[in-house]
Amino acid sequence: MKSYRDLEVYTVSKLLAVRVHKMTMGLPKFELYEEGGQIRRSSKSVTSMIVEGYGRRRYKAEFIRYLIFCQSECDETILHLDFLFETELLKNQETYNELRSEYDSLSKRINKFI
């Protein structure tokens, strides 16, 4: 591994964060900055924690600590997806199912990586 960019969990999390960001731009104005902002931050934090942990990889405990934070952010993103769908702000069930499934899969990959 020459870079964090070589990590599969990084690549997947970044692609998902971009998808979530684009999806939230279609939310109603009143939720764009509330729930929309929360899910954008948590989805991007998944990727950020991987990068930050990788920067501390010389210290195994630190690297693992950041990967655990990463998994927590992934779970938080799933929660925000559920909120958006259950409050009918995310009306496209196909988009919800795809993102939910991909974040569940990412959470498992992160756990396996730890």
N, C-alpha and C positions, 0 to 999 in steps of 0.2 A: 504494500500500500504506500503510494507516494503522497496521497492527499486524501482528505475527507471526501473529495469528489469521487473517489473510487469505491466508496461504500454504497451498497445497494440501498440501505435504509436512508441515506442522505438523498439519493436520486429520487426515490419514491416519495419521500416526505416533501421534497421541494416541488415536484410536479403536483402533488395533492394540494399544497398550500396555494399554488397559483390557481388551480381549479376552484378552490374555496373562495379565493379573493374575487375571481371573476363572477362566481355564482352570487356573492353577496351584493354585487353592484346592481343586481336586479331586484333587491328587496325594496319594500316601501320606504319612503323617505324617513318616516319616524323610527324605523328599525335599522336603517343604514348605519347609524352611529352607535346604537345600543347593542343589540345582539349581534349585528353584523360586525361591529368593531371587535367584540369579544371573540368571535370565531376566527376572524382574520388574525388577531394577535396569537391565539392559542395554536392555530395551524402553522403559523410562521415560527413560533417558539419551538415546535418539534424539531424543525430543521436547525434552528439556532443552537439548540442544546447539543445536537450532534456535533456541530462545528466547534462549539466551545469545549465540549468534552474531548474531542479529537486533539485540540490544541494542548490539552493536559494529559495526553495519553502516556507520557513517561511515568506518571503517577497513577497506577492502575486503579486505586481506590477513587481518585478524583474522576477518572474517565467513567467508571461505573456509576458514580454519583450523578454525573450529568446525563448519562443514559437513562437512569431512573427518573430524573426530572423530565427527560424527553418523553418517556412512556406516560408520565402523568399528564403532560400537555396533550399527548395523543388522546388519552381518555377524556380530557376536558373538551377537546374538539368534538369527539363523539357526542358528548352531552349537549353541546351547543347545536349540533346537527339535529339531535332529537328534539330539542326545544323549538327550533325553527320549523320542523316538520309537524310536530304536535300542535303548534299554535297556528298552523296553516299559513305561515309566512313563506315557507318553502313548499310551493304547491306541486312541483313536479316530483312525483313519487319515484320515477326512474332515476333522477339525479340523486335523490336522497338515498335510495337503495344502493346505488353504485358507490357513492362517497362513504356511506356507512360501512359497506363491505370492505372497501379498500382501506379505511382507517382501522377496522378490526384486524385485517390482515397485517397492516403495518405494525400495530401494537404487538402482534405475535412475533413478527420479525425482530422487533426491537428486543423483546424478551429473550428470544433465542440468541441474539447478538450479545446480550449481557452475559 
